[in-house]
Amino acid sequence: MKIIKEYINLDFLKPDKDCNSCDYINEYTCFECESIQVREKYPHAIYDADVIPPEWYLKESEGK
């Protein structure tokens, strides 16, 4: 079985005004807020820190 990775476009991320780590003025979203927002939209998302740059993706199986 082959695993297909569908990388997630993160354009929907928004910095949290109430977070001390996010930078709302420069539109920087900290990793904790990023993780929360990605998991809300894609509950089965996987974070791959072994690639540069790290990526969020969804895993699909191809039955071949």
C-alpha positions as CSV (number, residue, x, y, z in Angstrom):
1,M,0.0,0.0,0.0
2,K,1.3,3.4,-1.0
3,I,0.9,6.4,1.3
4,I,0.1,9.7,-0.3
5,K,0.7,13.0,1.5
6,E,-1.6,15.9,0.8
7,Y,0.1,19.0,2.1
8,I,-2.2,21.6,3.8
9,N,-2.2,25.2,2.7
10,L,-1.9,27.3,5.9
11,D,-3.3,30.5,4.4
12,F,-6.3,30.3,6.8
13,L,-4.1,30.8,9.9
14,K,-4.7,34.0,12.0
15,P,-2.6,35.2,14.9
16,D,-4.5,35.3,18.2
17,K,-4.7,38.8,19.7
18,D,-4.8,37.4,23.2
19,C,-1.7,35.2,22.8
20,N,1.6,36.5,24.1
21,S,3.6,34.5,21.5
22,C,1.7,35.5,18.3
23,D,2.5,38.8,16.6
24,Y,-0.8,40.2,15.4
25,I,0.8,43.3,13.8
26,N,3.2,41.3,11.6
27,E,0.7,38.4,11.2
28,Y,2.9,35.8,12.8
29,T,1.0,32.8,14.3
30,C,2.9,30.9,17.0
31,F,3.2,27.1,16.7
32,E,0.7,26.5,19.6
33,C,-2.0,28.6,18.0
34,E,-1.1,27.2,14.5
35,S,-1.5,23.7,15.9
36,I,-4.9,24.5,17.4
37,Q,-6.2,26.1,14.3
38,V,-5.0,23.3,12.0
39,R,-6.5,20.6,14.3
40,E,-9.8,22.4,14.4
41,K,-10.0,22.5,10.6
42,Y,-8.2,19.2,9.9
43,P,-8.6,16.9,12.9
44,H,-6.5,14.1,11.4
45,A,-3.6,16.4,10.3
46,I,-0.1,15.2,10.8
47,Y,2.9,17.5,11.5
48,D,6.1,16.4,9.9
49,A,9.1,18.0,11.6
50,D,11.6,15.7,9.7
51,V,11.4,17.9,6.5
52,I,12.7,21.4,5.9
53,P,10.6,23.4,6.2
54,P,8.3,21.4,8.5
55,E,4.8,20.7,7.0
56,W,1.3,19.8,8.0
57,Y,-0.3,17.1,5.8
58,L,-3.1,14.7,5.5
59,K,-2.4,11.0,4.9
60,E,-4.3,9.1,2.2
61,S,-3.8,5.4,1.4
62,E,-3.7,4.2,-2.2
63,G,-4.6,0.6,-2.5
64,K,-2.0,-0.3,-5.1
